[in-house]
Amino acid sequence: DLCGLSGSFFPFSKTRSERLENNAPRLSLEERYSNHAGFVEAVQDATRDAVERRHLLEEDARVIIRMAEESDILR
């Protein structure tokens, strides 16, 4: 009964060539953000929007941005 609550995880392909090789329909991380700085910028934009809409506290946004900066995504 609880299987529907456990969720799923389907990671994005890292590169366009990996996406095409696996016939994945979603854009790769590389296609979405170009590089690590692009990923961090997207996180900053999303958290800024969430703070402005009062869906996220500023202090939590700073933590999320720091996590993005320290991540290995597209490094």
All heavy atoms as a GROMACS GRO file, in nm:
protein
  605
    1ASP      N    1   0.080  -0.120   0.000
    1ASP     CA    2   0.000   0.000   0.000
    1ASP      C    3   0.085   0.127   0.000
    1ASP      O    4   0.040   0.230  -0.046
    1ASP     CB    5  -0.093   0.003   0.120
    1ASP     CG    6  -0.207  -0.097   0.107
    1ASP    OD1    7  -0.239  -0.138  -0.007
    1ASP    OD2    8  -0.263  -0.133   0.211
    2LEU      N    9   0.204   0.120   0.054
    2LEU     CA   10   0.286   0.240   0.066
    2LEU      C   11   0.381   0.260  -0.053
    2LEU      O   12   0.455   0.357  -0.056
    2LEU     CB   13   0.367   0.236   0.195
    2LEU     CG   14   0.284   0.239   0.324
    2LEU    CD1   15   0.376   0.227   0.444
    2LEU    CD2   16   0.201   0.365   0.332
    3CYS      N   17   0.380   0.171  -0.149
    3CYS     CA   18   0.473   0.183  -0.262
    3CYS      C   19   0.459   0.316  -0.333
    3CYS      O   20   0.558   0.374  -0.378
    3CYS     CB   21   0.452   0.070  -0.362
    3CYS     SG   22   0.514  -0.088  -0.302
    4GLY      N   23   0.338   0.368  -0.346
    4GLY     CA   24   0.318   0.494  -0.414
    4GLY      C   25   0.379   0.613  -0.342
    4GLY      O   26   0.401   0.718  -0.401
    5LEU      N   27   0.411   0.598  -0.214
    5LEU     CA   28   0.469   0.706  -0.136
    5LEU      C   29   0.622   0.706  -0.138
    5LEU      O   30   0.684   0.802  -0.093
    5LEU     CB   31   0.422   0.697   0.009
    5LEU     CG   32   0.271   0.705   0.031
    5LEU    CD1   33   0.239   0.684   0.178
    5LEU    CD2   34   0.217   0.838  -0.017
    6SER      N   35   0.682   0.600  -0.188
    6SER     CA   36   0.828   0.589  -0.181
    6SER      C   37   0.900   0.668  -0.289
    6SER      O   38   1.017   0.696  -0.278
    6SER     CB   39   0.871   0.442  -0.186
    6SER     OG   40   0.832   0.384  -0.309
    7GLY      N   41   0.832   0.702  -0.397
    7GLY     CA   42   0.891   0.785  -0.501
    7GLY      C   43   0.985   0.710  -0.593
    7GLY      O   44   1.010   0.591  -0.576
    8SER      N   45   1.040   0.781  -0.688
    8SER     CA   46   1.134   0.726  -0.784
    8SER      C   47   1.240   0.830  -0.815
    8SER      O   48   1.222   0.949  -0.791
    8SER     CB   49   1.062   0.692  -0.915
    8SER     OG   50   0.964   0.595  -0.895
    9PHE      N   51   1.352   0.782  -0.869
    9PHE     CA   52   1.460   0.872  -0.906
    9PHE      C   53   1.511   0.832  -1.044
    9PHE      O   54   1.557   0.720  -1.062
    9PHE     CB   55   1.573   0.866  -0.804
    9PHE     CG   56   1.692   0.950  -0.840
    9PHE    CD1   57   1.683   1.089  -0.836
    9PHE    CD2   58   1.810   0.892  -0.879
    9PHE    CE1   59   1.793   1.168  -0.869
    9PHE    CE2   60   1.919   0.969  -0.913
    9PHE     CZ   61   1.911   1.107  -0.908
   10PHE      N   62   1.499   0.921  -1.140
   10PHE     CA   63   1.547   0.898  -1.274
   10PHE      C   64   1.642   1.012  -1.308
   10PHE      O   65   1.599   1.122  -1.345
   10PHE     CB   66   1.430   0.896  -1.375
   10PHE     CG   67   1.330   0.787  -1.347
   10PHE    CD1   68   1.214   0.817  -1.278
   10PHE    CD2   69   1.353   0.658  -1.388
   10PHE    CE1   70   1.121   0.718  -1.250
   10PHE    CE2   71   1.261   0.558  -1.360
   10PHE     CZ   72   1.144   0.587  -1.292
   11PRO      N   73   1.773   0.991  -1.290
   11PRO     CA   74   1.868   1.101  -1.310
   11PRO      C   75   1.872   1.146  -1.456
   11PRO      O   76   1.849   1.068  -1.548
   11PRO     CB   77   2.001   1.040  -1.267
   11PRO     CG   78   1.984   0.894  -1.285
   11PRO     CD   79   1.838   0.865  -1.259
   12PHE      N   80   1.905   1.274  -1.475
   12PHE     CA   81   1.926   1.326  -1.610
   12PHE      C   82   2.056   1.271  -1.663
   12PHE      O   83   2.151   1.249  -1.588
   12PHE     CB   84   1.935   1.480  -1.607
   12PHE     CG   85   1.807   1.549  -1.575
   12PHE    CD1   86   1.790   1.614  -1.454
   12PHE    CD2   87   1.703   1.552  -1.667
   12PHE    CE1   88   1.672   1.679  -1.424
   12PHE    CE2   89   1.584   1.616  -1.637
   12PHE     CZ   90   1.569   1.680  -1.516
   13SER      N   91   2.063   1.251  -1.793
   13SER     CA   92   2.191   1.218  -1.857
   13SER      C   93   2.285   1.335  -1.836
   13SER      O   94   2.242   1.450  -1.830
   13SER     CB   95   2.171   1.194  -2.007
   13SER     OG   96   2.079   1.089  -2.029
   14LYS      N   97   2.414   1.307  -1.830
   14LYS     CA   98   2.510   1.416  -1.807
   14LYS      C   99   2.537   1.494  -1.935
   14LYS      O  100   2.553   1.616  -1.930
   14LYS     CB  101   2.639   1.360  -1.750
   14LYS     CG  102   2.622   1.311  -1.609
   14LYS     CD  103   2.750   1.258  -1.552
   14LYS     CE  104   2.722   1.206  -1.411
   14LYS     NZ  105   2.837   1.144  -1.351
   15THR      N  106   2.546   1.423  -2.047
   15THR     CA  107   2.581   1.489  -2.173
   15THR      C  108   2.478   1.457  -2.280
   15THR      O  109   2.399   1.363  -2.266
   15THR     CB  110   2.718   1.441  -2.224
   15THR    OG1  111   2.710   1.300  -2.251
   15THR    CG2  112   2.828   1.468  -2.123
   16ARG      N  113   2.482   1.533  -2.387
   16ARG     CA  114   2.391   1.509  -2.500
   16ARG      C  115   2.416   1.372  -2.560
   16ARG      O  116   2.323   1.298  -2.589
   16ARG     CB  117   2.409   1.618  -2.605
   16ARG     CG  118   2.315   1.603  -2.724
   16ARG     CD  119   2.333   1.719  -2.822
   16ARG     NE  120   2.232   1.717  -2.923
   16ARG     CZ  121   2.239   1.646  -3.037
   16ARG    NH1  122   2.346   1.575  -3.063
   16ARG    NH2  123   2.140   1.649  -3.124
   17SER      N  124   2.543   1.336  -2.576
   17SER     CA  125   2.575   1.206  -2.636
   17SER      C  126   2.525   1.091  -2.549
   17SER      O  127   2.474   0.992  -2.601
   17SER     CB  128   2.725   1.194  -2.664
   17SER     OG  129   2.799   1.205  -2.546
   18GLU      N  130   2.536   1.104  -2.418
   18GLU     CA  131   2.483   1.002  -2.327
   18GLU      C  132   2.332   0.992  -2.340
   18GLU      O  133   2.275   0.883  -2.341
   18GLU     CB  134   2.522   1.036  -2.183
   18GLU     CG  135   2.475   0.934  -2.080
   18GLU     CD  136   2.513   0.976  -1.939
   18GLU    OE1  137   2.627   1.020  -1.917
   18GLU    OE2  138   2.424   0.967  -1.851
   19ARG      N  139   2.266   1.107  -2.351
   19ARG     CA  140   2.120   1.109  -2.366
   19ARG      C  141   2.078   1.039  -2.494
   19ARG      O  142   1.986   0.956  -2.494
   19ARG     CB  143   2.068   1.253  -2.366
   19ARG     CG  144   1.918   1.264  -2.391
   19ARG     CD  145   1.872   1.406  -2.388
   19ARG     NE  146   1.918   1.488  -2.499
   19ARG     CZ  147   1.860   1.492  -2.619
   19ARG    NH1  148   1.754   1.417  -2.645
   19ARG    NH2  149   1.906   1.573  -2.712
   20LEU      N  150   2.145   1.070  -2.604
   20LEU     CA  151   2.111   1.009  -2.732
   20LEU      C  152   2.140   0.858  -2.731
   20LEU      O  153   2.062   0.780  -2.785
   20LEU     CB  154   2.187   1.078  -2.846
   20LEU     CG  155   2.149   1.224  -2.869
   20LEU    CD1  156   2.240   1.286  -2.974
   20LEU    CD2  157   2.003   1.238  -2.908
   21GLU      N  158   2.250   0.821  -2.669
   21GLU     CA  159   2.286   0.679  -2.660
   21GLU      C  160   2.181   0.598  -2.585
   21GLU      O  161   2.150   0.485  -2.620
   21GLU     CB  162   2.422   0.667  -2.590
   21GLU     CG  163   2.474   0.526  -2.576
   21GLU     CD  164   2.607   0.524  -2.506
   21GLU    OE1  165   2.698   0.597  -2.551
   21GLU    OE2  166   2.620   0.450  -2.406
   22ASN      N  167   2.124   0.659  -2.482
   22ASN     CA  168   2.023   0.591  -2.399
   22ASN      C  169   1.880   0.619  -2.444
   22ASN      O  170   1.786   0.576  -2.379
   22ASN     CB  171   2.040   0.632  -2.253
   22ASN     CG  172   2.171   0.584  -2.197
   22ASN    OD1  173   2.215   0.473  -2.226
   22ASN    ND2  174   2.235   0.666  -2.116
   23ASN      N  175   1.868   0.696  -2.553
   23ASN     CA  176   1.736   0.730  -2.607
   23ASN      C  177   1.648   0.796  -2.500
   23ASN      O  178   1.528   0.771  -2.492
   23ASN     CB  179   1.667   0.606  -2.666
   23ASN     CG  180   1.562   0.644  -2.766
   23ASN    OD1  181   1.572   0.747  -2.832
   23ASN    ND2  182   1.460   0.561  -2.778
   24ALA      N  183   1.710   0.881  -2.418
   24ALA     CA  184   1.638   0.950  -2.311
   24ALA      C  185   1.566   1.072  -2.370
   24ALA      O  186   1.622   1.146  -2.449
   24ALA     CB  187   1.736   0.994  -2.204
   25PRO      N  188   1.441   1.093  -2.332
   25PRO     CA  189   1.363   1.203  -2.389
   25PRO      C  190   1.393   1.341  -2.328
   25PRO      O  191   1.366   1.442  -2.391
   25PRO     CB  192   1.219   1.163  -2.360
   25PRO     CG  193   1.228   1.080  -2.236
   25PRO     CD  194   1.360   1.007  -2.245
   26ARG      N  195   1.450   1.344  -2.207
   26ARG     CA  196   1.472   1.472  -2.138
   26ARG      C  197   1.611   1.527  -2.170
   26ARG      O  198   1.706   1.452  -2.185
   26ARG     CB  199   1.459   1.454  -1.987
   26ARG     CG  200   1.324   1.398  -1.947
   26ARG     CD  201   1.317   1.368  -1.799
   26ARG     NE  202   1.424   1.277  -1.761
   26ARG     CZ  203   1.467   1.261  -1.637
   26ARG    NH1  204   1.414   1.329  -1.538
   26ARG    NH2  205   1.564   1.176  -1.610
   27LEU      N  206   1.622   1.659  -2.179
   27LEU     CA  207   1.752   1.721  -2.204
   27LEU      C  208   1.852   1.682  -2.096
   27LEU      O  209   1.816   1.664  -1.980
   27LEU     CB  210   1.738   1.873  -2.207
   27LEU     CG  211   1.659   1.933  -2.322
   27LEU    CD1  212   1.650   2.084  -2.305
   27LEU    CD2  213   1.720   1.897  -2.455
   28SER      N  214   1.978   1.671  -2.135
   28SER     CA  215   2.085   1.638  -2.041
   28SER      C  216   2.119   1.759  -1.955
   28SER      O  217   2.079   1.872  -1.985
   28SER     CB  218   2.209   1.593  -2.118
   28SER     OG  219   2.264   1.703  -2.189
   29LEU      N  220   2.195   1.734  -1.849
   29LEU     CA  221   2.242   1.844  -1.765
   29LEU      C  222   2.322   1.943  -1.847
   29LEU      O  223   2.305   2.064  -1.835
   29LEU     CB  224   2.327   1.790  -1.650
   29LEU     CG  225   2.254   1.706  -1.546
   29LEU    CD1  226   2.355   1.640  -1.452
   29LEU    CD2  227   2.155   1.791  -1.469
   30GLU      N  228   2.408   1.892  -1.934
   30GLU     CA  229   2.490   1.976  -2.020
   30GLU      C  230   2.405   2.063  -2.112
   30GLU      O  231   2.434   2.182  -2.130
   30GLU     CB  232   2.582   1.886  -2.102
   30GLU     CG  233   2.674   1.953  -2.198
   30GLU     CD  234   2.752   1.850  -2.276
   30GLU    OE1  235   2.694   1.784  -2.364
   30GLU    OE2  236   2.872   1.834  -2.246
   31GLU      N  237   2.299   2.007  -2.167
   31GLU     CA  238   2.210   2.083  -2.256
   31GLU      C  239   2.129   2.186  -2.179
   31GLU      O  240   2.097   2.292  -2.232
   31GLU     CB  241   2.116   1.988  -2.330
   31GLU     CG  242   2.188   1.899  -2.430
   31GLU     CD  243   2.099   1.791  -2.486
   31GLU    OE1  244   2.049   1.708  -2.407
   31GLU    OE2  245   2.080   1.789  -2.608
   32ARG      N  246   2.095   2.155  -2.055
   32ARG     CA  247   2.015   2.246  -1.974
   32ARG      C  248   2.097   2.364  -1.922
   32ARG      O  249   2.050   2.477  -1.919
   32ARG     CB  250   1.955   2.172  -1.854
   32ARG     CG  251   1.849   2.073  -1.890
   32ARG     CD  252   1.813   1.987  -1.769
   32ARG     NE  253   1.716   1.887  -1.808
   32ARG     CZ  254   1.585   1.906  -1.807
   32ARG    NH1  255   1.536   2.020  -1.766
   32ARG    NH2  256   1.504   1.811  -1.847
   33TYR      N  257   2.220   2.335  -1.873
   33TYR     CA  258   2.296   2.436  -1.798
   33TYR      C  259   2.431   2.472  -1.859
   33TYR      O  260   2.496   2.563  -1.810
   33TYR     CB  261   2.318   2.387  -1.654
   33TYR     CG  262   2.192   2.341  -1.587
   33TYR    CD1  263   2.176   2.210  -1.546
   33TYR    CD2  264   2.087   2.430  -1.564
   33TYR    CE1  265   2.060   2.167  -1.485
   33TYR    CE2  266   1.970   2.389  -1.503
   33TYR     CZ  267   1.957   2.256  -1.463
   33TYR     OH  268   1.842   2.214  -1.404
   34SER      N  269   2.479   2.401  -1.956
   34SER     CA  270   2.610   2.420  -2.021
   34SER      C  271   2.727   2.381  -1.932
   34SER      O  272   2.813   2.305  -1.973
   34SER     CB  273   2.630   2.562  -2.069
   34SER     OG  274   2.536   2.594  -2.167
   35ASN      N  275   2.732   2.434  -1.809
   35ASN     CA  276   2.845   2.405  -1.720
   35ASN      C  277   2.800   2.424  -1.575
   35ASN      O  278   2.684   2.457  -1.549
   35ASN     CB  279   2.964   2.495  -1.754
   35ASN     CG  280   2.926   2.642  -1.752
   35ASN    OD1  281   2.844   2.686  -1.673
   35ASN    ND2  282   2.986   2.719  -1.842
   36HIS      N  283   2.893   2.405  -1.484
   36HIS     CA  284   2.860   2.415  -1.341
   36HIS      C  285   2.807   2.554  -1.304
   36HIS      O  286   2.710   2.566  -1.230
   36HIS     CB  287   2.983   2.380  -1.256
   36HIS     CG  288   2.958   2.386  -1.110
   36HIS    ND1  289   2.885   2.290  -1.044
   36HIS    CD2  290   2.994   2.476  -1.016
   36HIS    CE1  291   2.877   2.320  -0.916
   36HIS    NE2  292   2.943   2.434  -0.896
   37ALA      N  293   2.869   2.657  -1.360
   37ALA     CA  294   2.824   2.794  -1.330
   37ALA      C  295   2.680   2.815  -1.378
   37ALA      O  296   2.602   2.883  -1.310
   37ALA     CB  297   2.918   2.896  -1.396
   38GLY      N  298   2.645   2.758  -1.491
   38GLY     CA  299   2.508   2.769  -1.540
   38GLY      C  300   2.409   2.699  -1.449
   38GLY      O  301   2.296   2.746  -1.428
   39PHE      N  302   2.451   2.584  -1.393
   39PHE     CA  303   2.367   2.513  -1.298
   39PHE      C  304   2.345   2.597  -1.172
   39PHE      O  305   2.231   2.614  -1.126
   39PHE     CB  306   2.430   2.378  -1.261
   39PHE     CG  307   2.364   2.311  -1.144
   39PHE    CD1  308   2.237   2.256  -1.156
   39PHE    CD2  309   2.426   2.304  -1.022
   39PHE    CE1  310   2.174   2.196  -1.048
   39PHE    CE2  311   2.366   2.244  -0.913
   39PHE     CZ  312   2.239   2.190  -0.927
   40VAL      N  313   2.453   2.653  -1.119
   40VAL     CA  314   2.442   2.736  -0.998
   40VAL      C  315   2.353   2.857  -1.026
   40VAL      O  316   2.269   2.894  -0.944
   40VAL     CB  317   2.582   2.778  -0.948
   40VAL    CG1  318   2.571   2.880  -0.835
   40VAL    CG2  319   2.662   2.656  -0.903
   41GLU      N  320   2.369   2.918  -1.141
   41GLU     CA  321   2.285   3.033  -1.177
   41GLU      C  322   2.137   2.994  -1.182
   41GLU      O  323   2.050   3.070  -1.135
   41GLU     CB  324   2.328   3.089  -1.312
   41GLU     CG  325   2.253   3.213  -1.352
   41GLU     CD  326   2.301   3.269  -1.485
   41GLU    OE1  327   2.416   3.245  -1.523
   41GLU    OE2  328   2.220   3.338  -1.550
   42ALA      N  329   2.106   2.876  -1.235
   42ALA     CA  330   1.966   2.831  -1.240
   42ALA      C  331   1.911   2.809  -1.099
   42ALA      O  332   1.795   2.842  -1.071
   42ALA     CB  333   1.956   2.702  -1.322
   43VAL      N  334   1.994   2.755  -1.011
   43VAL     CA  335   1.951   2.736  -0.871
   43VAL      C  336   1.928   2.872  -0.806
   43VAL      O  337   1.829   2.892  -0.734
   43VAL     CB  338   2.055   2.652  -0.793
   43VAL    CG1  339   2.024   2.652  -0.644
   43VAL    CG2  340   2.060   2.509  -0.848
   44GLN      N  341   2.017   2.967  -0.830
   44GLN     CA  342   2.000   3.101  -0.773
   44GLN      C  343   1.870   3.164  -0.823
   44GLN      O  344   1.796   3.225  -0.743
   44GLN     CB  345   2.119   3.189  -0.810
   44GLN     CG  346   2.246   3.150  -0.739
   44GLN     CD  347   2.368   3.221  -0.794
   44GLN    OE1  348   2.372   3.260  -0.911
   44GLN    NE2  349   2.470   3.237  -0.711
   45ASP      N  350   1.842   3.152  -0.951
   45ASP     CA  351   1.718   3.208  -1.006
   45ASP      C  352   1.595   3.143  -0.944
   45ASP      O  353   1.499   3.211  -0.908
   45ASP     CB  354   1.714   3.190  -1.158
   45ASP     CG  355   1.816   3.275  -1.231
   45ASP    OD1  356   1.872   3.369  -1.170
   45ASP    OD2  357   1.841   3.246  -1.350
   46ALA      N  358   1.599   3.011  -0.931
   46ALA     CA  359   1.483   2.939  -0.876
   46ALA      C  360   1.461   2.974  -0.729
   46ALA      O  361   1.346   2.993  -0.686
   46ALA     CB  362   1.503   2.788  -0.893
   47THR      N  363   1.569   2.983  -0.652
   47THR     CA  364   1.551   3.016  -0.511
   47THR      C  365   1.507   3.160  -0.493
   47THR      O  366   1.425   3.190  -0.406
   47THR     CB  367   1.680   2.989  -0.429
   47THR    OG1  368   1.789   3.060  -0.485
   47THR    CG2  369   1.712   2.840  -0.425
   48ARG      N  370   1.560   3.251  -0.576
   48ARG     CA  371   1.516   3.392  -0.570
   48ARG      C  372   1.366   3.401  -0.594
   48ARG      O  373   1.293   3.470  -0.521
   48ARG     CB  374   1.592   3.475  -0.673
   48ARG     CG  375   1.564   3.623  -0.664
   48ARG     CD  376   1.642   3.706  -0.767
   48ARG     NE  377   1.784   3.673  -0.769
   48ARG     CZ  378   1.846   3.612  -0.871
   48ARG    NH1  379   1.781   3.578  -0.980
   48ARG    NH2  380   1.975   3.586  -0.865
   49ASP      N  381   1.318   3.329  -0.694
   49ASP     CA  382   1.175   3.329  -0.726
   49ASP      C  383   1.094   3.271  -0.610
   49ASP      O  384   0.990   3.327  -0.573
   49ASP     CB  385   1.150   3.250  -0.854
   49ASP     CG  386   1.004   3.249  -0.893
   49ASP    OD1  387   0.947   3.358  -0.916
   49ASP    OD2  388   0.946   3.138  -0.902
   50ALA      N  389   1.143   3.162  -0.551
   50ALA     CA  390   1.071   3.099  -0.440
   50ALA      C  391   1.066   3.191  -0.318
   50ALA      O  392   0.964   3.196  -0.248
   50ALA     CB  393   1.136   2.966  -0.404
   51VAL      N  394   1.174   3.265  -0.293
   51VAL     CA  395   1.175   3.360  -0.180
   51VAL      C  396   1.077   3.474  -0.208
   51VAL      O  397   0.999   3.512  -0.120
   51VAL     CB  398   1.318   3.414  -0.155
   51VAL    CG1  399   1.316   3.532  -0.060
   51VAL    CG2  400   1.408   3.303  -0.102
   52GLU      N  401   1.079   3.527  -0.330
   52GLU     CA  402   0.988   3.636  -0.364
   52GLU      C  403   0.842   3.594  -0.351
   52GLU      O  404   0.756   3.675  -0.312
   52GLU     CB  405   1.015   3.685  -0.506
   52GLU     CG  406   1.144   3.764  -0.519
   52GLU     CD  407   1.180   3.798  -0.662
   52GLU    OE1  408   1.102   3.766  -0.755
   52GLU    OE2  409   1.289   3.856  -0.682
   53ARG      N  410   0.812   3.469  -0.381
   53ARG     CA  411   0.675   3.419  -0.370
   53ARG      C  412   0.640   3.373  -0.228
   53ARG      O  413   0.531   3.326  -0.203
   53ARG     CB  414   0.654   3.301  -0.465
   53ARG     CG  415   0.660   3.340  -0.610
   53ARG     CD  416   0.659   3.214  -0.697
   53ARG     NE  417   0.666   3.246  -0.836
   53ARG     CZ  418   0.562   3.244  -0.919
   53ARG    NH1  419   0.442   3.214  -0.873
   53ARG    NH2  420   0.578   3.274  -1.044
   54ARG      N  421   0.740   3.385  -0.140
   54ARG     CA  422   0.724   3.346   0.000
   54ARG      C  423   0.701   3.196   0.015
   54ARG      O  424   0.633   3.150   0.107
   54ARG     CB  425   0.613   3.427   0.067
   54ARG     CG  426   0.644   3.577   0.062
   54ARG     CD  427   0.540   3.658   0.127
   54ARG     NE  428   0.536   3.617   0.268
   54ARG     CZ  429   0.479   3.686   0.363
   54ARG    NH1  430   0.422   3.799   0.334
   54ARG    NH2  431   0.478   3.643   0.487
   55HIS      N  432   0.763   3.118  -0.074
   55HIS     CA  433   0.758   2.972  -0.065
   55HIS      C  434   0.883   2.917   0.002
   55HIS      O  435   0.890   2.798   0.032
   55HIS     CB  436   0.747   2.910  -0.204
   55HIS     CG  437   0.620   2.943  -0.275
   55HIS    ND1  438   0.600   2.917  -0.407
   55HIS    CD2  439   0.505   3.002  -0.232
   55HIS    CE1  440   0.480   2.958  -0.443
   55HIS    NE2  441   0.421   3.010  -0.338
   56LEU      N  442   0.982   3.003   0.021
   56LEU     CA  443   1.111   2.961   0.076
   56LEU      C  444   1.168   3.076   0.158
   56LEU      O  445   1.158   3.192   0.118
   56LEU     CB  446   1.206   2.928  -0.040
   56LEU     CG  447   1.343   2.869  -0.010
   56LEU    CD1  448   1.329   2.729   0.052
   56LEU    CD2  449   1.425   2.860  -0.138
   57LEU      N  450   1.228   3.043   0.271
   57LEU     CA  451   1.293   3.145   0.353
   57LEU      C  452   1.429   3.179   0.293
   57LEU      O  453   1.497   3.094   0.236
   57LEU     CB  454   1.313   3.093   0.496
   57LEU     CG  455   1.187   3.067   0.578
   57LEU    CD1  456   1.224   3.000   0.710
   57LEU    CD2  457   1.112   3.197   0.601
   58GLU      N  458   1.470   3.304   0.309
   58GLU     CA  459   1.600   3.350   0.258
   58GLU      C  460   1.714   3.265   0.312
   58GLU      O  461   1.806   3.230   0.240
   58GLU     CB  462   1.620   3.497   0.292
   58GLU     CG  463   1.748   3.555   0.240
   58GLU     CD  464   1.755   3.560   0.088
   58GLU    OE1  465   1.655   3.597   0.025
   58GLU    OE2  466   1.862   3.527   0.033
   59GLU      N  467   1.709   3.233   0.441
   59GLU     CA  468   1.816   3.152   0.501
   59GLU      C  469   1.823   3.013   0.439
   59GLU      O  470   1.933   2.957   0.422
   59GLU     CB  471   1.801   3.143   0.653
   59GLU     CG  472   1.672   3.075   0.697
   59GLU     CD  473   1.638   3.102   0.842
   59GLU    OE1  474   1.626   3.220   0.880
   59GLU    OE2  475   1.623   3.004   0.917
   60ASP      N  476   1.709   2.956   0.403
   60ASP     CA  477   1.708   2.825   0.337
   60ASP      C  478   1.759   2.837   0.193
   60ASP      O  479   1.828   2.748   0.143
   60ASP     CB  480   1.568   2.765   0.339
   60ASP     CG  481   1.522   2.730   0.479
   60ASP    OD1  482   1.609   2.699   0.564
   60ASP    OD2  483   1.401   2.735   0.505
   61ALA      N  484   1.727   2.948   0.128
   61ALA     CA  485   1.777   2.971  -0.008
   61ALA      C  486   1.929   2.975  -0.009
   61ALA      O  487   1.993   2.918  -0.097
   61ALA     CB  488   1.719   3.100  -0.063
   62ARG      N  489   1.988   3.040   0.090
   62ARG     CA  490   2.135   3.048   0.098
   62ARG      C  491   2.196   2.909   0.113
   62ARG      O  492   2.299   2.878   0.053
   62ARG     CB  493   2.178   3.138   0.213
   62ARG     CG  494   2.157   3.286   0.184
   62ARG     CD  495   2.226   3.376   0.287
   62ARG     NE  496   2.173   3.360   0.422
   62ARG     CZ  497   2.073   3.430   0.473
   62ARG    NH1  498   2.013   3.523   0.400
   62ARG    NH2  499   2.033   3.410   0.597
   63VAL      N  500   2.133   2.823   0.191
   63VAL     CA  501   2.182   2.685   0.209
   63VAL      C  502   2.174   2.609   0.076
   63VAL      O  503   2.269   2.541   0.036
   63VAL     CB  504   2.102   2.611   0.319
   63VAL    CG1  505   2.136   2.464   0.321
   63VAL    CG2  506   2.127   2.675   0.454
   64ILE      N  507   2.063   2.623   0.007
   64ILE     CA  508   2.044   2.553  -0.121
   64ILE      C  509   2.146   2.601  -0.224
   64ILE      O  510   2.205   2.520  -0.297
   64ILE     CB  511   1.900   2.572  -0.170
   64ILE    CG1  512   1.803   2.499  -0.076
   64ILE    CG2  513   1.884   2.523  -0.314
   64ILE    CD1  514   1.658   2.534  -0.097
   65ILE      N  515   2.170   2.730  -0.229
   65ILE     CA  516   2.268   2.785  -0.324
   65ILE      C  517   2.408   2.735  -0.289
   65ILE      O  518   2.484   2.695  -0.378
   65ILE     CB  519   2.262   2.939  -0.326
   65ILE    CG1  520   2.129   2.984  -0.386
   65ILE    CG2  521   2.380   2.998  -0.402
   65ILE    CD1  522   2.098   3.130  -0.367
   66ARG      N  523   2.443   2.734  -0.162
   66ARG     CA  524   2.574   2.684  -0.122
   66ARG      C  525   2.590   2.536  -0.160
   66ARG      O  526   2.696   2.494  -0.208
   66ARG     CB  527   2.596   2.703   0.028
   66ARG     CG  528   2.740   2.667   0.070
   66ARG     CD  529   2.766   2.688   0.218
   66ARG     NE  530   2.698   2.587   0.297
   66ARG     CZ  531   2.599   2.612   0.385
   66ARG    NH1  532   2.558   2.734   0.407
   66ARG    NH2  533   2.543   2.514   0.451
   67MET      N  534   2.484   2.457  -0.143
   67MET     CA  535   2.490   2.316  -0.182
   67MET      C  536   2.513   2.302  -0.332
   67MET      O  537   2.590   2.216  -0.376
   67MET     CB  538   2.360   2.245  -0.141
   67MET     CG  539   2.346   2.227   0.008
   67MET     SD  540   2.182   2.166   0.057
   67MET     CE  541   2.177   2.009  -0.027
   68ALA      N  542   2.449   2.388  -0.411
   68ALA     CA  543   2.468   2.385  -0.556
   68ALA      C  544   2.612   2.423  -0.592
   68ALA      O  545   2.675   2.359  -0.676
   68ALA     CB  546   2.370   2.480  -0.625
   69GLU      N  547   2.665   2.525  -0.525
   69GLU     CA  548   2.802   2.569  -0.551
   69GLU      C  549   2.903   2.458  -0.518
   69GLU      O  550   3.002   2.441  -0.589
   69GLU     CB  551   2.835   2.695  -0.471
   69GLU     CG  552   2.760   2.816  -0.517
   69GLU     CD  553   2.771   2.934  -0.421
   69GLU    OE1  554   2.804   2.914  -0.302
   69GLU    OE2  555   2.745   3.047  -0.468
   70GLU      N  556   2.878   2.383  -0.412
   70GLU     CA  557   2.969   2.279  -0.368
   70GLU      C  558   2.949   2.146  -0.439
   70GLU      O  559   3.031   2.055  -0.424
   70GLU     CB  560   2.955   2.259  -0.216
   70GLU     CG  561   3.000   2.380  -0.136
   70GLU     CD  562   2.970   2.369   0.012
   70GLU    OE1  563   2.907   2.268   0.055
   70GLU    OE2  564   3.010   2.460   0.087
   71SER      N  565   2.842   2.134  -0.517
   71SER     CA  566   2.812   2.008  -0.585
   71SER      C  567   2.913   1.980  -0.696
   71SER      O  568   2.988   2.069  -0.739
   71SER     CB  569   2.671   2.012  -0.642
   71SER     OG  570   2.668   2.093  -0.760
   72ASP      N  571   2.912   1.857  -0.743
   72ASP     CA  572   3.001   1.820  -0.854
   72ASP      C  573   2.926   1.818  -0.988
   72ASP      O  574   2.978   1.769  -1.088
   72ASP     CB  575   3.065   1.684  -0.828
   72ASP     CG  576   2.964   1.571  -0.818
   72ASP    OD1  577   2.842   1.597  -0.818
   72ASP    OD2  578   3.009   1.455  -0.811
   73ILE      N  579   2.808   1.877  -0.992
   73ILE     CA  580   2.729   1.878  -1.114
   73ILE      C  581   2.800   1.959  -1.222
   73ILE      O  582   2.833   2.074  -1.203
   73ILE     CB  583   2.587   1.932  -1.087
   73ILE    CG1  584   2.514   1.833  -0.995
   73ILE    CG2  585   2.510   1.954  -1.217
   73ILE    CD1  586   2.379   1.878  -0.950
   74LEU      N  587   2.828   1.891  -1.332
   74LEU     CA  588   2.894   1.946  -1.450
   74LEU      C  589   3.034   2.002  -1.420
   74LEU      O  590   3.079   2.098  -1.483
   74LEU     CB  591   2.807   2.053  -1.518
   74LEU     CG  592   2.680   1.998  -1.582
   74LEU    CD1  593   2.593   2.112  -1.632
   74LEU    CD2  594   2.714   1.902  -1.696
   75ARG      N  595   3.105   1.942  -1.330
   75ARG     CA  596   3.245   1.980  -1.304
   75ARG      C  597   3.334   1.890  -1.383
   75ARG      O  598   3.312   1.778  -1.404
   75ARG     CB  599   3.278   1.970  -1.157
   75ARG     CG  600   3.216   2.083  -1.079
   75ARG     CD  601   3.280   2.089  -0.943
   75ARG     NE  602   3.206   2.178  -0.858
   75ARG     CZ  603   3.254   2.292  -0.813
   75ARG    NH1  604   3.375   2.331  -0.846
   75ARG    NH2  605   3.183   2.368  -0.734
   0.00000   0.00000   0.00000
